[in-house]
Amino acid sequence: MPRMGEGIIEATIIRWLKNQGDKVALDEPILEIATDKVDSEIVASGDGILIKQLYHEGDIVAVGKLVAIISTDETVEIIESDTIKTNDTCDTEGCNSHHPDFENIVDIADETGTERSSRFFSPLVKNIARIENISMVELEQIIGSGSENRITKTDLDKYILSKKSIPETNSQPLKVAETLSQTIQIQPAAIKSNTEDTIVEMDRMRKLIADHMVMSIHTSAHVTSIIEVNMSKVVKWRDRVKDDFLKREGQKITFTPIFFNLVAKAIKEFPGVNASVDGNKIIYRKNINIGMATVLPNGNLIVPVIKDADQKNLLGLTKTINDLASRARTSKLQPDEIQGGTFSITNLGSFDTVIGTPIINQPQVAILAIGAIRKQPIVIESEYGDSIGIAPMMYLSLSYDHRVVDGGMGGMFIKRVKELLENFDDNMAI
């Protein structure tokens, strides 16, 4: 399992493209894998015969583990007992080179420890079980959600969390609130379907999104602050440059790179929103990597990341954003391009939505939602008195983790973004 970017420690095998016994060529795809939200292919490391698949479809495999064995000896034959033999026969010791020690090869990919089980557990699951002191007997009692009821990392994480939520009988008395929070588990209401209803199984990406969103709500104390912005100068500038920019660069310039440019500037002034929480520690991120929530054609969501957004000018941001958005919609993103985000932006205005309260993308502590720009009547103050005018107005809504970002910091940050937008240089060249 190859390394595919910072922070990626495992991948799920989606589909084998080659079967055992198939001939493969150098760099020919042999299986599809998924890391978080990106699908990729693993290619053959050389010409030969695929003599063993070490994992099944649906298995989660740690980075660095063997996933398959390819023999360069074309005389090798696979039989159902998983024993490897060759078509040629001889009685000399020299022939031993044609009979690979399959058990030793498998042990490299599957560190089993001392306890054995007839049930299949991936090396990652076994490793977590060892760290958490979960015996093989206890592991065998866990119901798995993977292929053929195999235990996935998510299954094991939920089991460990449920164990930790049960207070020890010999522990000191807990406060009422603590006792309730640790023992009460909210069960979803039973759902009954009617004969005319259509039932569709969630696809893999939708399951990931669902789990990630629920986890975020349970992790962070969500608060949302909303502010209204006069977008007159930004709209005027874009209307002035968009046609020439399209002719010169061959691509459109939207409002999105402007938001990223100014949000990056505001983050430098308020680094507290560019952070993560690790237990009782706050990690203030040096890099400003802004995630861009992007809707895919199938309705699912993916968040490619603009790395070091504060170091790119408006032209560089425009080209980067257009490129990532285009490749996201055609499933051509690389795993590393959706990793390492420190702050996120979601554009609700694309769907004519005025205001939203987005869910924080863990392990970040803040996400900014941008509403639709609409012409609205506003009060214009002048030395001659107040009057009513029309201006393109927009709402910004910032959801933040109240564990580390208080209302003061959240309010000052979103106010600073408003100031930068309303004082935008509408004479600027790009």
N, C-alpha and C positions, 0 to 999 in steps of 0.2 A: 504494500500500500504506500504510494509515494507521498512525499510531503507536498502540501498544496497551499501553503500560506500560513502566516503567523496565527497562532491560536487554534488551528485546525488539528485535532488530535485523533480523529476517527472519521470513518465514512461508512455508508451503508451500501451494500452490493444490491443494485437494482436488477440487473439482468446479465446473464452470461451470454456472450455473443459466439463463443466457441465451446464445443462439447469436448469431453475427454476422448482422446484418440484422434482429434482433428489436427491436421497440419496447420501450422501458423507461420507467418513470415515476420521478419523484423519490422517493428512499428505498426503491425496490424492490430486493430482494436480487438481485445479478447473479452472485455466485460465493461459494463457501465456501472458507475458509482455515483453516490449523491453525498455532498457535504453541505449541511445546513440547507440552502435553497438552490444550490447550483449542481447540475448534473455534468459529469465528466466521463471520459473513457480512459481505461488503462490499456496500454499497447504492449505487445510482445517485446521482450528484451532481446530476442534473437530468433533465427529460423529453427524450426524443430517440430515436435509433436507435444501437444498439451496432454500430459500423462496424468495430471491430478488437479482437480478443483478442491481447494482446502476449505472453502466456505460455501454456504448455500445462499441463494437469493433471499434478501431480507436480513441477512446477518450484518451486524455492526462490527467493523474491523478497525483496530488501532493502527495509526500510521506506523510504518516500519515493519509490520507483520507480513509474512509470506501469504499470498492469496492463491497462488497456483505454481505448478511445477512444469517446466518445459524441458523435454529431453532433446538433445541434439543428435542422439542415436536413433536413426529412423527404424531400427529393428525392434525397438521397444514396443511391447503390446500391453494393453490394459485389459484386466479381467475383473469380473464383478466383485471378487473378494478383496479388492484394493491392493492385491499383490502385483508387483511389476515384474514381468518376465520378458525374455527376448525370443525371437523366432529361431535363432541359431542355438545349438546345443553343443556342449563339450564337457569334459570331465576334469579339465585342468583348472588350477587356481587362477590362471589368467582370465578365465571367463567371468570371474567374480565382478570385474569392472562393468559387465553388462547387466548386473543384477543390483540395482541401487538399493541401499538400505532405507526402505520407505518409512519404517517406524521412526528412525532417527531424523529423517527429513521433516516428518510431521511434528515431532517434538519441538523443532525449532519454531514452528508457527503456533504451537498450542502448548503453552507452559501449564501443565495440569496440576502440579503439586503432588502431595501425597494421597489426597482423597480422590477416589474414582467414582464415576457415576455412569449409568447406562444412558442418561439423558445428555444431550449436547448443550454445552455452554461455550460461548465465545471466549477467547482469551481476555478481552476487555472486561466482560462480566466477571470472570474468575478473579481477575486482578482487583477489581473493586470489592468483591466479596472478601478477599484476603485482607485488604486494608480495613474494611469495616468489621472484621472478625465474624463473618457469617459462614457457618459451617456448611459442608456439602449437603448434609441432611436438611438444614434449614433452607438452603438454596433450592433444593428439589421441591419444596412445598409452595414456591412462588409460582403463580399463574402467569404465563408469558403471553404477550400480544403479538409476537413475531410469527414468522412462517412456522407452521407445525408446532405452534404453542411455545416457541423458543423465547427465552427471556431476553429482552432488549435492555440497553442501558437505562432507558426511560422507566421501564418496569422496575428495575432494581433501585433507581433513585427514589421512586415513589414509595417503595417498600421501606427503604432506609428512613425516609422522612416520616412515614407513619410510625415506625418504631420509636423514633426520637420524640414524637409528639405525645407519647404515653408516659406520664410521670411515674417514677419509681415508687414502689410502695413504701420503701424505707426512707424516702427523702423527707426533708423538712416540709411542714405545711406550707402550701402556696397561697398567695392571695386569691380571693375569689375570681377576680378578673383574669389572673394568670391561669388558674385552674380551668376556667371556662374556655379560654383561648387554646389551651393545649388538649382538651378532651373532647370538645364539641366539633364534630365534623359534619359540614353541611352536605347532605346527599341531594343530588339533583332529582327533581320531581319526575315520576314515572311518565313516560310519553306513550300515548296510544295513537296509532295511525289508523286512518280510515281506508276503506278499500279504494277510494278514488284518489288518495294521496300518492305522490311519487316519491320513492325513497332512493337516494343516491349516496353511495359510500364516499366519504371525504377522500380526496386524493392525498398523496404524501405531503405535498407542499401545504395544503390547507390544514392538515393535522399539525404540521410544524408551527404554522402561524397561530392556530388555536392554542396550542400548548404554551407558546412564547407569550401571547397576550395575557392568558390567565396567570402565568407565572409572574409577569410584570405587575399586575394588579395586586397580587399577594406579596410582592417584594417591596414596592415603593409606596410611600404615602403620597398619592397623587393630589396635586393642587393645580388649578388652571387660572391664569391671569389673562385678561382680554383688553386690548387697546385699539382705538380707531386711528387710522392713518390717512392723511390727505396725500394722494398719489399723483397730484397734478404735475409736478416737475419730472417724475419718472416717466409718466405716460407721454408727456410732451417730448422728452428726449428720445424715447423709443420710436415714436411716430416720425421723428426727424431722421433717424439713422437706419431704420430697418430695411428700407428699399436698397440703399447703397450698400449696406452690409451684405445683403443677399446676393447682389451682383458681384461683389468683390470676393466674398468668402464661399459662396455657393451653399450657404446654409442660413437658417433663420436665427434671429436673435429674439429671445423671449424675455419675460420679466425674471425668470428663474435665476440666471447668473447674477443679476443685480442683487437679488435677495442673498445669494450665497456670499457675494463680495462684501456686502454691508454687515451681514450677520457675523462673518469671520472677524471683521473689525471690532464689532461690539464684544465678541468673545474675548478678544485680547484685553479689553478693558474690564471684563467681568469673568475671569477664569473659573470662578466657582460653578458656572453652568457647564463647564467642559471637564467633567470629573466622573469618577466612579466611586462606589462604596464597597469596601471590603471589610465586613464585620464592623468594628468600631473605628476603622481607618478610612480616611478620604484620600483618594488618589487623584491629584490634579494633573491632567494630561498636558504634556508639553506640546504635542502636535495637535493641530486643529483639523480633524478629519470629519467632514460633514456628510452624513448619509442622506440620500435623496430617495424618498419613498416613491416607487414607480409601480403603476398598475400594469399587469400583464394582460395579454389578449384574453386569457381564460378567466380573468377576474381576480386572480391571486396577486399577491403583493411581494415585491422584492426591493431591497434597499442597497443599491450600489453606493460606494463611498468615494467622495472626492478627497483624496489625500492631500494634506498640507494646503487647504483651501486659502489660507491667509497669504501664501506665497505666490499665488497666481493672480494675474491681472484680469480685467473683465474679458478680454479677448481669449485668454487661456481658459478661463472658467467656462465660457460659452462653448468652446470646442470640446472640452472635456465632458461637460454635461450632455451635449448633444450626442457624443459618441457613446457614453455609458447608457443613456436612455434608449438609443437605437439598438444596441447589442443586448440590453436587458429584455427587450420585447421580442428578440429573435433567439433567445436562450444561448447567447454566445459569450456571456460573462465568464471570467475566470474566477475560481473560488476566492482568491486573494482580493478580488475587487468588491466583495461584499463583507470584508472583514475589517476590523480596526476602527470602526466609527466611534467618534467621541461626542457627537451631537447630531441631531437629525432634523430635517425639514420635510414637511409634507404639504403639498399644494392642493388645498381643497377647492380652489377657484376653478380648477380644470373641469369640475363637475357642477359649476355654478353654485357651490355651497358657500354660504356667507360666514358661518362660524362653526368651529368644531373643537372638541376637547380630546386631542390625540392621546394614545397610551404610550408611555415612555418605552423606548427600545433599549432593553437591558443589555449591558450593564451601564448604560448612560444614565444621566440624571435629569435630562431636559430634552424636549422636542417642541419645535415651533410649527404651528399650523398657519397657513396663509389662505385667507378667504378670497372670494371673488371681488374683483374691482368693479364697482357700480357707481354710476352717476347719482349723486344725492344732493338735496338742498342743504346748504350749510349757512351758518351765520358768519358774515365777514365783518370783522372789526376794523375801524379806521378812525383817524382823527376827526372825521366828519360825522361819526356815528356808526351804528350797526346797520347792516343790510343783508339781504338774502341772495345767495349765489348758488351756482351749481358746480360741483367738483367731483372727480373720480375718487371715491372713498373705499377703504378696505379695512377689514378687521384682522389683527394678528392675535393668536391665542397661544400662550406658552404654558405647556404642562411641565411641571417640575417635581422632583422628589423632595418633599418637605422634610425628610430626615436631615438633609444637608443644605438645601436651598430654601431659605426663608422667603416670606412674602416681600420683604424689602429688596433682597437681591433680585428675585424674579421680576418684581415691578420695575426696578431700575434698569435691568437688562432690556426688557421689552420696550421701555420708554426710550432707551438709547437707540434701538433699532428704528423706532418711529422717527426720532430726530434725524437720523442719517438718511432715511427715505424722504422726509419732507424737505431736507436741505440738499438734496441731490443736485449736482452740477449739471444742469440741462444743456450746457454749452460744451460739455466734454466730448472729445474726439475718441473714436475707437478704431 
